Amino acid sequence: MSTEPDLPFGAVPPAPLRLHCDLEALVANWRALDRLSGAASAGAAVKADAYGAGARRVAPALLGAGCRDFFVAHWQEAAELLALVPAPALAMLHGPLTAAEAQWARATGVRPVLNSLTQVDCWLAAGGGPCHVMVDTGMNRLGLPMAALGDPRLAALEIDVLLSHLAAAEDETELNARQQERWMAARQRLPHRRASLANSAGIMLGADYHGDLTRPGLALYGGVPCAALAPHIRQVVRPEAAILQVREIAAGDTVGYNATFTATGPMRIGVIALGYADGFLRCWSGKGAARGDSGAGAVLPVLGRVSMDMTVIDLGAAPALREGDWVSLDYALPQAAELTGLSQYELLTALGRRFAR
């Protein structure tokens, strides 16, 4: 008979999936990046639900550690954090497209990042006020072109942070130096309070790239975009799944869709509640592994093809594991990226909404 407590009427049972986010490691990563930023302060990119780690948990932890600047990509992301982070500390990277968006930013105090003269007009028409400005120094994505920096409308702006974004900070390329030179030229032309260029990898390019504020993202969550960062970064995110069923199979039995795995002898296998609908994509098929004992146990290889909602693992090295027990997926980002061919960013942000965070 079950010893689990009864759920209140209407309560939803807990998910058989959870995403462990090590907030201690997260804070340690931010402090390391802040220290590596020298005279500049480190902010935090918390867009895309803090790269999948859960922004409502991540942002307060970083705020408590001393982070004072947070970057999101959509107004909804800013709205979800307003009760947790001071509004002026929230920067919306995509900027206002409509009068309603500009008015919402003014009413709440969230800082828009203006990326074009159209957005400048939108912001000034709404009444203006403190804002950030993005300058395109060579990425050809968002940002004012260098040729627009003399436009007289910019003189009416109250620019807090003048930003640009490095296209290839993790690579040894002349583009980094060209972007830094253009960013410095933009700083001479537009009055501003602070300036920001470096992302996680950009921090390691040195003081010339730091300005007043750096904007790490991937490295906060355990990603290592360049080798120089590796000694400073701890793993933060680890997917965990419950074992739905334990099975015994014999030599010659196949596992999963298209029978891509065949047992060579008797095996004890487990079906876990995790699949490609959760961001554990088919590229993990026959490559990934889980571990029992909160990630410290024996290696439990993935067998056969990953399904939409389920994955099969070899339980031979963990005879004590039973149905209802939990396993952790090996998910150290640099190694996982090498194994799967996915970027470290994709490995984080693809993790789905069915995880309890």
Secondary structure by P-SEA (a helix, b strand, c coil): ccccccccccccccccbbbbbcaaaaaaaaaaaaaacccbbbbbbcccccccccaaaaaaaaaaacccbbbbccaaaaaaacccccccccccccccccaaaaaaaaaacbbbbcccaaaaaaaaaaccccbbbbbbcccccccccccccccccccccccccccccccccccccaaaaaaaaaaaaaaacccccbbbccccccccccccccccbbbbccccccccccccccccccccbbbbbcccbbbbbcccccccccccccccccbbbbbcccccccccccccccccccccccccccbbbbccccccccccccccccccccccbbbbcccaaaaaaaacccccccccccccccccc
